[in-house]
Amino acid sequence: MTRREIEDYLIERAMIEPDFRTRLLEQPAMLLRDLGLPVGDDVTIKVIEEEPKSFCLVLPRILRDLEEMDGGELDEVSGGISGSVRFFKGYA
């Protein structure tokens, strides 16, 4: 699965399962581990719940200068490579 697919799955499930949503908000790393995703103990995961009249925008961290990356590395940053391990690459 790609990062986008994992995010979509979590959002969709949180929209229809109140208990899942609560757990995702309160214990996101533990929930993701329970789902089989490789989340290290030193990784901080923040789940932010939008409120009425609010908008959340998350900017990914800059790994390094994109001009130095080869085509394969650019694919990985842009989500071109699938696999749940890739989702947390650089975070674990």
Residue frames relative to the residue before (quaternion, step in Angstrom):
aa qw qx qy qz dx dy dz
M 1.0000 0.0000 0.0000 0.0000 0.00 0.00 0.00
T 0.4122 -0.6827 0.5428 0.2635 3.55 -1.12 0.65
R 0.6831 -0.4566 0.3630 0.4395 3.55 -1.28 0.23
R 0.6529 0.5220 -0.3111 0.4521 3.60 0.91 -0.90
E 0.6535 0.5106 -0.3137 0.4624 3.59 0.96 -0.83
I 0.6421 0.5080 -0.3204 0.4764 3.58 1.01 -0.79
E 0.6508 0.5091 -0.3137 0.4679 3.59 0.91 -0.90
D 0.6573 0.5107 -0.3133 0.4572 3.60 0.89 -0.91
Y 0.6378 0.5290 -0.3207 0.4588 3.57 0.98 -0.87
L 0.6795 0.4936 -0.2944 0.4560 3.59 0.85 -0.98
I 0.6672 0.5005 -0.3012 0.4623 3.58 0.93 -0.88
E 0.6717 0.5006 -0.3051 0.4530 3.58 0.84 -0.95
R 0.6792 0.4813 -0.2984 0.4669 3.57 0.90 -0.89
A 0.6477 0.5187 -0.3154 0.4603 3.59 1.03 -0.79
M 0.6269 0.5477 -0.3366 0.4401 3.60 1.13 -0.55
I 0.7851 0.3316 -0.1749 0.4930 3.61 1.05 -0.62
E 0.7418 0.3318 -0.2047 0.5456 3.61 1.24 -0.29
P 0.3296 -0.7889 0.4839 0.1866 3.61 -0.14 1.27
D 0.6570 0.5096 -0.3248 0.4508 3.64 0.95 -0.78
F 0.6250 0.5243 -0.3250 0.4785 3.57 1.06 -0.79
R 0.6418 0.5356 -0.3119 0.4516 3.58 0.95 -0.92
T 0.6588 0.5108 -0.3027 0.4620 3.56 0.92 -0.96
R 0.6775 0.4863 -0.2902 0.4694 3.57 0.90 -0.91
L 0.6271 0.5332 -0.3323 0.4604 3.58 1.04 -0.77
L 0.6715 0.4864 -0.2890 0.4785 3.58 1.03 -0.77
E 0.7628 0.4124 -0.2001 0.4562 3.58 0.92 -0.92
Q 0.8156 0.0790 -0.0027 0.5732 3.61 1.00 -0.79
P 0.0144 -0.8673 0.4970 0.0234 3.60 0.73 1.01
A 0.6705 0.5007 -0.3256 0.4400 3.62 0.83 -0.87
M 0.6611 0.5000 -0.3135 0.4633 3.58 0.92 -0.86
L 0.6362 0.5270 -0.3272 0.4587 3.59 0.98 -0.81
L 0.6743 0.4911 -0.3014 0.4619 3.59 0.88 -0.91
R 0.6207 0.5190 -0.3421 0.4779 3.59 1.05 -0.71
D 0.6539 0.5181 -0.3101 0.4559 3.58 0.96 -0.87
L 0.6585 0.4842 -0.2969 0.4937 3.58 1.20 -0.54
G 0.5935 -0.6163 0.3437 0.3871 3.58 1.29 0.02
L 0.5021 0.6414 -0.4409 0.3769 3.59 1.21 0.25
P 0.4524 -0.7156 0.4648 0.2592 3.60 -0.93 0.86
V 0.1125 0.7922 -0.5828 0.1419 3.56 0.03 1.33
G 0.3523 -0.7568 0.5156 0.1931 3.58 -0.61 1.13
D 0.6189 -0.5665 0.4051 0.3632 3.56 -1.23 0.52
D 0.6969 0.4708 -0.2684 0.4697 3.58 1.15 -0.55
V 0.5381 0.6190 -0.3983 0.4107 3.60 1.29 0.14
T 0.2239 -0.7537 0.6052 0.1249 3.56 -0.97 0.91
I 0.0686 -0.7852 0.6152 0.0181 3.57 -0.79 1.01
K 0.1239 -0.7910 0.5980 0.0375 3.55 -0.78 1.07
V 0.0867 -0.7592 0.6438 0.0408 3.55 -0.86 0.99
I 0.1069 -0.8056 0.5825 0.0145 3.55 -0.66 1.13
E 0.2494 -0.7672 0.5771 0.1272 3.54 -0.81 1.02
E 0.3707 -0.7314 0.5268 0.2241 3.56 -0.67 1.10
E 0.2499 -0.7436 0.6052 0.1354 3.50 -1.18 0.71
P 0.6716 -0.4630 0.3525 0.4587 3.59 -1.20 0.27
K 0.8399 0.1361 -0.1530 0.5026 3.52 -1.08 0.86
S 0.5986 0.5071 -0.3933 0.4795 3.58 1.08 0.72
F 0.1281 -0.7675 0.6247 0.0653 3.53 -1.27 0.41
C 0.1592 -0.7902 0.5869 0.0766 3.59 -0.79 1.00
L 0.0359 -0.7698 0.6372 -0.0074 3.54 -0.96 0.92
V 0.1238 -0.7934 0.5944 0.0438 3.56 -0.75 1.06
L 0.1784 -0.7652 0.6127 0.0854 3.54 -0.78 1.07
P 0.3964 -0.7132 0.5138 0.2651 3.61 -0.74 0.95
R 0.5447 -0.6014 0.4611 0.3592 3.53 -1.16 0.57
I 0.4579 -0.6575 0.5215 0.2932 3.55 -1.18 0.55
L 0.3466 -0.7622 0.5132 0.1886 3.56 -0.60 1.17
R 0.7036 -0.2941 0.2158 0.6098 3.55 1.03 -0.93
D 0.7305 -0.4203 0.2961 0.4495 3.55 -1.27 0.19
L 0.4426 -0.7273 0.4655 0.2419 3.58 -0.67 1.13
E 0.5841 0.5890 -0.3779 0.4112 3.61 1.13 -0.52
E 0.6688 0.5045 -0.2995 0.4566 3.60 1.17 -0.53
M 0.6056 0.5948 -0.3525 0.3940 3.62 1.19 -0.32
D 0.3968 -0.6836 0.5534 0.2626 3.53 -1.13 0.70
G 0.7521 -0.4185 0.2650 0.4348 3.59 -1.28 0.15
G 0.6573 0.5173 -0.3112 0.4512 3.59 0.95 -0.83
E 0.6605 0.4961 -0.3033 0.4749 3.56 0.99 -0.83
L 0.6364 0.5216 -0.3296 0.4630 3.59 1.02 -0.76
D 0.6111 0.5423 -0.3429 0.4636 3.60 1.06 -0.76
E 0.6588 0.5195 -0.3081 0.4485 3.56 0.94 -0.90
V 0.6695 0.4957 -0.2976 0.4665 3.59 0.90 -0.89
S 0.7247 0.4374 -0.2381 0.4762 3.57 1.01 -0.82
G 0.5852 -0.5998 0.3716 0.3995 3.60 1.23 0.03
G 0.4200 0.7455 -0.4375 0.2763 3.58 1.22 0.27
I 0.6955 0.3968 -0.2680 0.5357 3.58 1.23 -0.24
S 0.2818 -0.7755 0.5410 0.1629 3.57 -0.86 0.92
G 0.4790 0.6464 -0.5130 0.2992 3.51 -1.37 0.20
S 0.4908 -0.6950 0.4346 0.2951 3.56 -0.78 0.99
V 0.5797 0.5798 -0.3862 0.4227 3.59 1.10 -0.55
R 0.6304 0.5486 -0.3281 0.4404 3.59 1.03 -0.74
F 0.5545 0.6346 -0.3871 0.3742 3.59 1.13 -0.61
F 0.7994 0.2737 -0.1278 0.5193 3.56 0.93 -0.89
K 0.3155 0.7519 -0.5202 0.2538 3.59 1.22 0.35
G 0.7856 0.2665 -0.2232 0.5118 3.55 -0.81 0.97
Y 0.6867 0.4459 -0.2804 0.5010 3.58 1.26 -0.16
A 0.7053 0.4565 -0.2709 0.4699 3.60 1.10 -0.61
